[in-house]
Amino acid sequence: MEDLNTRNEEFLRHFMANQRKIHAYILMYVPNLSDADDLLQQTAVVLWNKFDSYNSNKSFSGWGIGIARNEILKLQSQKKHARVRFDSEMIHILESKAENLAEKSSQYASFLQHCLKKLDPQKANYLTLRYEKGLAINQIAEEIGKSAHSMYKTIGRIHKQLSDCVRQQIKLEQ
């Protein structure tokens, strides 16, 4: 039982860390978000079923993208009326672009996390109310005793501050 729990945790750790990359790859070939989400779920099922054969010395995202590619090909063959088909050279070019974009996206997310930690607690609380608790700006304004107009401006300034901070982090990395 403990081995199964360890295996479950290891799979989840790998999958959660690479889910965005795999999903970004799928979205390059499957523009319909619903189909892409279904393919991601199917890919996750296949990854789980084949996890015993995964070589931990190799990239999980590469392995996952390979499985996703197979699932995309299956979908395309099932939907013979698909309008867009890519040759292998184009697929290779798109794959390298997707990996690059996924890496940048991950890097930008870490920059944003860094910048969020630098916010003063009050501003961080506004973002928590807005994005984690899902409150509308009017609700936040009402809760803290500000006008909705003032709250929109405050959130806008926080977004700009975060955007400037992320840009600064990008410049420091170059």
N, C-alpha and C positions, 0 to 999 in steps of 0.2 A: 504493500500500500504506500509506503514511504517513497519507494522508487517511482511509482506512478505520479505522486505529488511532485517530486523533483522534476520529472519529465514534463509534467504540465506547466510548472513554473518556468522551466527553461524555454519551452516552446513559446509561452506567452511573452516572456521577456524579449526573445528574438523577434517575434511577430509584431509586438507593439512598437518596438524600436524602428521597424522597417515598413510598417503598414503604409505610411504616407508615400514612401518611394514607390512601393508596389502599386498603390492606387494611382499615383501620378503617371506611371507607365501605362496602366490600363486606360486611363483617360485620353492618352495620345491616340489610341486606336479605336476607342469606343466613346464617341462624343455624348451619347445619351447617358446622363448621370445615373438613372435607374439601372440600366444595363451594366454600367461600370461598377456600381455597388454590388449587384448580383454576382458579377465576375470576381470581385474582390472576395466575397463570401465563399464562392466556389473554390477560388484559389486557396483560401485559408483552410478549407476542408481537406483539399488535396495535400497541402503542406503538412497539416496535422497527421493525416494518414500515412504520409511518407517520412515523417520526422525521424523515425528510427534510421533511415538511410542517409540523413543529412550529415555531411562531414563538417564538424565544427571548426576545422582549420580553414574553411572556405567562407566566403561572404554569404550571409543569410539573404541579404537583399538580392544578390545575383542569382542565387538559387530560387528565391521567390519570384523574381522577374521571369526566369526561365519557365517556371510552372505557369505563371500568368500568361506568358506568350502561348503556351500550349492550350490554355483555356480559351484565349482569344481566337486562336485558329479553329478550335472546335465550334465556337459560336459562329464564326464566319462561314464555316462549312454548313452549319445548320440553317443559317440565314443566307441562302444562296442569292437572295436579291440585294445583298449588301452592295452599296454603290461604290465604296472606296476599297480598293485592294492595293497592298503595297508589295513591291518586289523585295527580295532579301537584302539588297544593298540599301534601299530606303529604310527598311526596318532596322538595320545596323546603325545607320545615321541617327534615326530617331531614338534608339536605345541609348546611344552615347549622350545625346542631348538631354534625355530624361534623367540619366544618372547625374549629370552635371547640375541640372535644375534641382533635383532632389537634394543633392549635397548643399547647394546654395540655400535652399529653403530651410534645411535643418540648421545651417550656420546662422541664418537670419533669425530663426526662432530662438537660438541661444543668445544672440545679441539682444533681442527683445526681452528675454528673461532677465538679462543683466540690467537693462535699462529700467525694467519694472521694479527691480530691487532698489533702485536709486530714487524712486518717487517718495515723496513724503507720505506719511500714513493716511492723511485725509484724502489725497488724490488717489492713492491706491484703493481706499475704501469706495470712492465713487466708481472706479472701474470694477470692483468686486460686485457692487450693487447692480451695475449695468450689464456686465458680461457673464458673471458667474451665477448671479441670482436672477438675471433676465428681466430686471425692472426697466420699464420705459423711462425716458428722461423726465417726463412730467411726474412720474411716481417718485423718482429720486428727489426731484426739486421739492415736492410736497413733503417728503420724509425729512429733509434737512432744513426746510423753511426758506427755500430760495424760489425765485420765479423760474419758470420753465426756460424762458429766454436766457436768463443768466446761467442756468445749468448747461444749456446747449453750448454756450460760449466757453464755459469751464471745461467741459468734455473736449471741445475742439482744441483748446490750449493744451490739454494733457496729451491728446493725439499728436499735436505738433511737437511737443517736447519729446515724446517717445520716438517720433519719426526722426527728429534731429539727432537724438542720441544714437539711434540705430545707424544712421548715415555716418556719424562720427566713428562708430565702431568699425564700420566697413572700411573707412579711410585708414584707420589704424592697422587693419589687417593687410592692406595692400602694400 
